[in-house]
Amino acid sequence: MSSFGKKKKKGIGQSFLDIIEKLGNKLPDPIVLFMLIAALILVASWIAGMLGVSVKNPADGETIEAVNLLSGEGLVMILTEAISNFGAFPPLAMVLVVMIGIGIAEKTGYFEALMKRSLEITPTFLIIPMVIFVGIISNVAGDAGPVILPPIAAMIFIRLGLNPIGGIFMAYAATNGAFAANFILGMTDALAVAFTRPAAQLVNPDYTGNIAMNYYFIAVSAIFLMMIIYFVAKKISIPRLGKYDGPPVDEEPLSKKEKSSLLWANISALITVAIIAVATLLPDGILRNAETGSILQESPLMDSAVLLITILFFVPGLVFGMLMKNIDGTKGFAKMLGDSMGSMGQYIVLVFFAAQMLAYFDWSNLGPILAVGGSDLLQTINLTGIPLFIGFILVVALINLLIGSASAKWAILAPVFVPMFMFLGYDPAFTQMLYRIGDSVSNPIAPMMPFLPLIIMYAQRYQKDIKLGTVIANLLPYSIALLISWSVFIIIWYLIGLPVGPNGPIYLP
């Protein structure tokens, strides 16, 4: 643990991050910044619309035209859809629901007792790698990872005597930057192949593909990226943030009553998990897809993942609070729930403007136009082999800064790149894996990611004046390290000639 706290002379890398942080912190408050970006998008849509900017969609051959949102029709849409944009913002409802469970677990003292006990029985050197690993595999639960893990990581870091903001950044990088890596196949695998298959069929009508065709590579990547993220956290991010000057942590050991209450709270959590497991694993379990029996695809389990996770926090938190008698009746219980939501006010305001910004970018068609332009550039310079792989990953990573949805990007890019790589002799499974790397590595610094405002809010709990520049400067090393290491890793994989998954060779058979 002591190695995290050593102060070292700043090198070129840290000085560069200082510049990024200073420049970024000169930007306005995130709420105002989203307002300004939304205004810029409106102006850009007006210019592009007036110039008649358009591209041909490679998926269906239809023309995608820039839409002028400052026209009469566009202004009407801006006015009438503002509330819908706000309500439909992806993480909003998820965050508020999860905060019910987290709030009870935190306010009753369950989290504190659990963290303290975990640190008592777990070797220190394993704690941070385990947080990273949980973050990487959390993408099987969809978008729950970046919502739930960062505040938990912050509390763990406090218990370790580290800056909690470093835990927030590390957890966010793990959940988002390594989004394509996992031991468990999930919806992201199914969505990827859903667009790869029809794109490959443009060249080979008999191509089928499968949901697991990247499994070998993503499973090994989960361990590899855990080490990369741990290295960045230990050598760059945590030392850069320095010592936390917040309230001191109570180091008194747990009392017998606390240990007993924690034991029963954990038992209640295990019972909850067992009930969910029975409802999932039985052949006729209610959390399976009623028609296909699938657990991962279009199943009640995946659709209710956020609520189930909330319940997993809520139940042991409530049990712990009742046994410790620190819930003052129904009024005290209600106050705990209200207090947990009370800290979300600024985030909710920020979400309103972030939602408008994302909607304007979507309506303007600027995202697809830029995506097709990037793919055309790669085709024009006619790269082959390893330079082509690196170029493709870089283009996807850059496009990802503007279009957050992985499926939306792949819907546009797959019909271009899958056939192009097939004509060069590469299997669609390999092309899909290259895409998923580029789509993941720039997630931590992507301004269009709907979770970035949430990360800012989490960090501001511990440092009120933290700004976007500090957030980006501390997340940038993770993105750069993931981009370089994961690209090198797949190139080595390619040179060895290993398949990326079952029926997922590198070269066409």
Secondary structure, DSSP 8 states (H G I E B T S, - for coil): -HHHH------HHHHHHHHHHHHHHTS--HHHHHHHHHHHHHHHHHHHHHHT-EEE-TTT--EEE---TTSHHHHHHHHHHHHHHHHT-HHHHHHHHHHHHHHHHHHTTHHHHHHHHHHHHS-HHHHHHHHHHHHHHGGGGTTHHHHHHHHHHHHHHHHTTS-HHHHHHHHHIIIIITTT--SS--HHHHHHHHHHHHHHTTT-TT----TTTTHHHHHHHHHHHHHHHHHHIIIIIHHHH----SS--------HHHHHHHHHHHHHHHHHHHHHHHHHHSTT-TTS-TTT--SSSS-HHHHTHHHHHHHHHHHHHHHHHHHHT-S-HHHHHHHHHHHHHHTTHHHHHHHHHHHHHHHHHHHHTHHHHHHHHHHHHHHHHT--HHHHHHHHHHHHHHHHTT---HHHHHHHHHHHHHHHHHHTTB-HHHHHHHHHHHHHHTGGG-TT-TTHHHHHHHHHTT-TT--HHHHHHHHHHHHHHHHHHHHHHHHHHHHHT--SBTTB-SB--
